[in-house]
Amino acid sequence: IKKIFTRAKKVVGDFPLWAKISAYSLDKGNITLEESVETARFLEKIGCGLIEVSCGTFLDGMSTARCEKAPVQAYMHLNHRARNANPLARFFISNVMPFMVPCPKPIENYNIESATKIKNSVNIPVSVVGGLREKRVIEELVENNTCDLVSISRPLITEPNLVKRFRDEGQKRSRCISCNFCLIGSLEQPVKCYHGRIR
């Protein structure tokens, strides 16, 4: 990490470098929160400007971008291999995938505790990402100094003008339902909300 930051600093100069870290993994024997706190302290020491707290690894399934259930319908329609598979393979995939892809709970606000611990361990700004859908929760996170800012992704895919709606139009919650169709679709299709567009 130090080599990456040192070389990047030479290229970007005073431009702040941020790091996104997975604070923990649900896969046993992988990343722990305690290790991530040490990583955060190390990042601060080598000149990181901000740490964004996420979670999970590829082995955790839908841990990083959580959803109520595996996005089987999106996979079957938006992935060319699944779409073009023979009927037996399609039947097998659609019936086995829900059991093969972990979908941990909760699906909202799931990195706040980790972000709080990391923020209390460093003196640089900390951002949190992960299932943030309500304006009230987002405001409280910053107002209570739980984190310095928040990161959102899927809600902005659903509603690109969400921040304006929160600020100016009195909207209190994102319309994003965390179905993860956008994640599956974006592997081969344009990045957009696919919920309700798949038959």
Phi, psi and chi 1 to 4 in degrees:
 res  aa     phi    psi   chi1   chi2   chi3   chi4
   1 ILE       -  -42.2  -63.9  172.8      -      -
   2 LYS   -60.9  -40.8 -173.5  175.4 -178.4  179.6
   3 LYS   -63.4  -42.0  -74.5 -178.6 -177.7  177.4
   4 ILE   -61.4  -47.8  -65.8  169.1      -      -
   5 PHE   -64.8  -41.5  -97.3   80.2      -      -
   6 THR   -62.0  -45.7  -57.9      -      -      -
   7 ARG   -69.3  -38.8  -69.1 -177.6   68.1 -176.2
   8 ALA   -64.8  -39.5      -      -      -      -
   9 LYS   -61.3  -35.4  -82.5  -73.7 -173.2 -169.0
  10 LYS   -65.5  -32.4  -73.2  179.5 -178.0  175.3
  11 VAL   -80.6  -44.8  173.9      -      -      -
  12 VAL   -96.4  -10.1  -59.2      -      -      -
  13 GLY    65.8 -123.3      -      -      -      -
  14 ASP   -82.1   -2.6  -68.9  -26.0      -      -
  15 PHE   -62.9  128.9 -164.7   83.0      -      -
  16 PRO   -68.0  137.0   22.0  -29.4      -      -
  17 LEU  -103.1  130.0  -66.4  175.6      -      -
  18 TRP  -110.4  156.2  -64.4    6.9      -      -
  19 ALA  -129.7  135.2      -      -      -      -
  20 LYS  -102.4  125.2  179.4  173.1 -172.4  166.0
  21 ILE  -125.0  148.1   65.1  172.1      -      -
  22 SER   -86.2  117.4  -74.9      -      -      -
  23 ALA   -73.3  -26.5      -      -      -      -
  24 TYR  -161.0  163.6   62.5   92.2      -      -
  25 SER  -127.1  146.4  169.5      -      -      -
  26 LEU   -82.6  -12.2  -59.8  176.3      -      -
  27 ASP   -79.5  119.8 -174.2   43.9      -      -
  28 LYS   -59.6  140.2  -70.5 -178.2 -179.7  175.7
  29 GLY    82.3    7.9      -      -      -      -
  30 ASN  -105.1 -145.4 -140.3  -45.9      -      -
  31 ILE   -66.3  136.0  -51.1  161.7      -      -
  32 THR  -114.5  159.5   66.2      -      -      -
  33 LEU   -61.8  -38.7 -178.7   53.3      -      -
  34 GLU   -61.3  -41.2  -69.0   69.5   29.5      -
  35 GLU   -65.3  -37.7  -69.4  169.6  -29.1      -
  36 SER   -68.4  -33.9  -66.7      -      -      -
  37 VAL   -61.5  -44.0  166.8      -      -      -
  38 GLU   -64.5  -39.7  -68.8  -53.7  -48.7      -
  39 THR   -62.2  -42.9  -59.8      -      -      -
  40 ALA   -61.2  -43.2      -      -      -      -
  41 ARG   -62.8  -39.8  -71.8  176.3  176.6  147.6
  42 PHE   -65.3  -43.1  178.1   73.0      -      -
  43 LEU   -59.9  -42.0  -74.3  165.7      -      -
  44 GLU   -60.9  -43.6  177.6 -178.3   22.5      -
  45 LYS   -61.8  -34.9 -174.3  177.1  175.8 -176.9
  46 ILE   -92.6    6.3   62.7  173.2      -      -
  47 GLY   103.3   16.5      -      -      -      -
  48 CYS   -63.9  138.7 -179.6      -      -      -
  49 GLY   -89.2  -24.5      -      -      -      -
  50 LEU  -162.9  147.4  175.9  140.8      -      -
  51 ILE  -117.6  125.3  -64.1  169.9      -      -
  52 GLU   -98.8  125.1 -179.2 -176.6   73.0      -
  53 VAL   -97.2  119.2  178.8      -      -      -
  54 SER  -124.1 -157.8 -175.3      -      -      -
  55 CYS  -157.3  165.2   68.2      -      -      -
  56 GLY    85.4  164.2      -      -      -      -
  57 THR  -133.0  176.2   67.9      -      -      -
  58 PHE   -56.1  -35.1  178.0   75.4      -      -
  59 LEU   -70.3  -13.9  -63.1  174.4      -      -
  60 ASP   -83.7    2.2  -70.2  -22.5      -      -
  61 GLY    66.7 -129.6      -      -      -      -
  62 MET   -89.2   52.2  -66.0  -71.3  171.7      -
  63 SER   -88.4  -41.3  170.0      -      -      -
  64 THR   -70.5  -47.0  -57.1      -      -      -
  65 ALA  -115.5   91.3      -      -      -      -
  66 ARG   -78.6  152.9  -63.5 -172.1 -176.5  178.8
  67 CYS  -147.6  161.5   52.2      -      -      -
  68 GLU   -64.4  -41.2 -163.2   64.5   45.1      -
  69 LYS  -147.3  158.1   59.2 -176.8 -178.7  177.3
  70 ALA   -57.0  137.0      -      -      -      -
  71 PRO   -78.1   61.6   26.9  -31.9      -      -
  72 VAL   -61.5  -46.4  176.3      -      -      -
  73 GLN   -58.6  -43.4 -174.2 -176.8   16.9      -
  74 ALA   -65.2  -43.4      -      -      -      -
  75 TYR   -60.7  -43.5 -176.4   74.6      -      -
  76 MET   -67.1  -26.8  -62.6  -53.8  -67.7      -
  77 HIS  -101.8  -27.4  -73.9   81.2      -      -
  78 LEU  -104.6  -15.1  -61.9  171.9      -      -
  79 ASN   -95.0  124.8  179.8  -79.8      -      -
  80 HIS   -64.1  -34.2   78.0  -82.4      -      -
  81 ARG   -66.0  -45.9  -72.7 -170.0 -172.0  105.7
  82 ALA   -67.7  -40.9      -      -      -      -
  83 ARG   -63.3  -35.9 -168.6  172.6   54.6 -114.4
  84 ASN   -98.0    4.8  -62.6  -36.4      -      -
  85 ALA   -70.3  160.2      -      -      -      -
  86 ASN   -70.7  161.1   66.2   58.8      -      -
  87 PRO   -55.6  -37.8  -26.7   34.4      -      -
  88 LEU   -66.4  -43.5 -177.5   59.9      -      -
  89 ALA   -64.0  -41.6      -      -      -      -
  90 ARG   -62.4  -41.8  -74.6  177.6   57.9   81.2
  91 PHE   -61.4  -45.3  176.0   81.8      -      -
  92 PHE   -62.7  -49.7  179.5   78.5      -      -
  93 ILE   -59.3  -48.5  -66.5  167.6      -      -
  94 SER   -67.0  -25.1   62.0      -      -      -
  95 ASN   -94.7  -22.6  -75.7  -79.8      -      -
  96 VAL   -95.6  -34.1  171.1      -      -      -
  97 MET   -52.3  -41.9 -171.0  176.6  170.7      -
  98 PRO   -59.6  -25.7  -24.6   33.9      -      -
  99 PHE   -91.8  -17.4  -59.4  100.7      -      -
 100 MET   -94.0  -22.1  -61.2  -64.2  -66.8      -
 101 VAL  -105.3  107.6  178.5      -      -      -
 102 PRO   -62.7  138.0  -16.5   27.7      -      -
 103 CYS  -126.8   81.5  -65.9      -      -      -
 104 PRO   -65.3  156.4    2.8    0.5      -      -
 105 LYS  -114.9  157.1  -54.4  -62.7 -176.7  -83.4
 106 PRO   -74.8  167.5   31.4  -35.5      -      -
 107 ILE  -100.4   -0.9   65.4  168.5      -      -
 108 GLU  -128.4  145.9  -67.9 -170.8    4.9      -
 109 ASN    56.0   41.1  -49.4  -36.5      -      -
 110 TYR   -92.6    0.0   44.3   87.9      -      -
 111 ASN  -116.6    7.1  -68.9  -39.4      -      -
 112 ILE   -63.7  -45.0  -66.2  171.9      -      -
 113 GLU   -60.5  -42.4 -175.6  177.7  -29.5      -
 114 SER   -66.1  -43.4  -59.2      -      -      -
 115 ALA   -62.1  -38.7      -      -      -      -
 116 THR   -62.1  -45.4  -59.1      -      -      -
 117 LYS   -64.2  -41.9 -170.9  157.7 -172.2  177.2
 118 ILE   -68.2  -42.3  -70.8  171.8      -      -
 119 LYS   -60.2  -38.5  176.8  154.6  175.3   63.3
 120 ASN   -73.4   -4.6  -69.9  -23.3      -      -
 121 SER  -109.7   -7.4  -56.4      -      -      -
 122 VAL  -132.9  168.2  -63.5      -      -      -
 123 ASN  -117.1   24.4  -65.5  -56.8      -      -
 124 ILE  -116.9  161.2   57.4  175.1      -      -
 125 PRO   -60.1  146.3  -22.4   32.5      -      -
 126 VAL  -127.3  134.7  171.5      -      -      -
 127 SER  -114.9  153.0  174.9      -      -      -
 128 VAL  -125.0  143.2   64.8      -      -      -
 129 VAL  -131.9  153.4   65.4      -      -      -
 130 GLY   129.6   89.0      -      -      -      -
 131 GLY    70.6   27.3      -      -      -      -
 132 LEU   -83.4  114.5  -57.6  172.4      -      -
 133 ARG  -125.6  -22.6  -59.6  -68.7  179.6  -93.0
 134 GLU  -104.8  134.1  -70.9 -172.2   65.0      -
 135 LYS   -57.4  -42.9  177.3 -176.0  177.6 -174.4
 136 ARG   -58.9  -45.5  175.0 -169.5   55.8   81.2
 137 VAL   -63.1  -45.7  171.6      -      -      -
 138 ILE   -59.9  -47.1  -67.8  169.0      -      -
 139 GLU   -62.6  -43.0  -71.8  175.7  -22.2      -
 140 GLU   -64.2  -36.8  -73.4  175.5    1.1      -
 141 LEU   -58.7  -43.1  -73.8  171.1      -      -
 142 VAL   -79.4  -44.2  176.4      -      -      -
 143 GLU   -62.7  -36.0  -71.7  168.0    2.0      -
 144 ASN   -87.4    5.8  -63.0  -21.8      -      -
 145 ASN    62.2   26.5 -154.7   30.6      -      -
 146 THR   -67.5  -37.0  -57.6      -      -      -
 147 CYS  -148.9  170.8   60.9      -      -      -
 148 ASP   -91.9  -27.4  -61.7  -75.0      -      -
 149 LEU  -159.1  171.4   60.6  141.7      -      -
 150 VAL  -121.6  156.6  -61.5      -      -      -
 151 SER  -120.0  135.4  -57.3      -      -      -
 152 ILE  -134.2  147.8   54.0  176.7      -      -
 153 SER  -129.7  -68.4  176.8      -      -      -
 154 ARG   -56.9  -39.3  -70.1  173.8  -68.7  167.6
 155 PRO   -60.6  -32.2  -28.2   38.1      -      -
 156 LEU   -77.3  -20.9  -66.7  177.0      -      -
 157 ILE   -71.4  -41.0  -66.2  171.3      -      -
 158 THR   -70.5  -43.6  -55.1      -      -      -
 159 GLU  -135.8   90.2  -60.3  171.2  -89.0      -
 160 PRO   -57.0  -25.5  -25.6   34.8      -      -
 161 ASN  -102.0   28.1   58.3  -10.2      -      -
 162 LEU   -59.8  -41.6  178.6   62.3      -      -
 163 VAL   -61.4  -42.7  174.3      -      -      -
 164 LYS   -62.4  -41.2 -179.1  178.9 -175.3  -60.7
 165 ARG   -64.7  -39.6  -71.2  179.6  173.6 -174.9
 166 PHE   -62.1  -46.9  -83.7  169.2      -      -
 167 ARG   -75.2  -44.9 -173.0 -169.3   64.1 -151.2
 168 ASP  -107.4  -21.6  -60.2  -23.3      -      -
 169 GLU  -114.4    5.0  -60.9  172.7   19.8      -
 170 GLY    75.3   10.1      -      -      -      -
 171 GLN   -66.7  137.6 -175.2  168.1  -34.3      -
 172 LYS  -107.4  -16.0  -61.0 -168.3 -179.8  -31.0
 173 ARG  -148.2  143.9 -177.7  176.5  174.7   81.9
 174 SER   -67.5  148.5  167.2      -      -      -
 175 ARG   -79.9   -7.4  -67.7 -173.9  -47.1 -166.4
 176 CYS   -63.0  128.7  176.2      -      -      -
 177 ILE  -103.6    9.9   62.3  167.5      -      -
 178 SER    59.5   41.8  -56.1      -      -      -
 179 CYS   -80.2  -19.3   66.0      -      -      -
 180 ASN    68.7   14.7  -79.1  -10.2      -      -
 181 PHE   -61.1  -34.4  -77.1   20.9      -      -
 182 CYS   -63.7  -37.0   57.8      -      -      -
 183 LEU   -66.9  -44.0  -62.1 -177.0      -      -
 184 ILE   -65.9  -46.1  -59.8  -62.2      -      -
 185 GLY   -61.9  -38.8      -      -      -      -
 186 SER   -69.8  -10.2   67.1      -      -      -
 187 LEU   -68.6  -30.4  -63.5  173.8      -      -
 188 GLU  -135.0   -9.8  -61.9 -178.3    4.3      -
 189 GLN  -122.7  173.7  -50.8  -73.6  -27.5      -
 190 PRO   -61.2  150.5  -21.7   31.7      -      -
 191 VAL   -74.6  115.3  175.7      -      -      -
 192 LYS  -165.4  171.8   63.6 -179.2 -179.5 -179.9
 193 CYS   -79.9  124.2  178.3      -      -      -
 194 TYR  -104.8   -0.2  -72.4   91.6      -      -
 195 HIS   -63.6  131.4 -177.0 -100.7      -      -
 196 GLY    81.9   -1.7      -      -      -      -
 197 ARG  -108.5    1.7  -59.1  178.9 -169.7 -161.9
 198 ILE  -111.0  129.9  -63.6  172.3      -      -
 199 ARG  -102.1      -  -58.1  -85.2 -177.7  -97.7
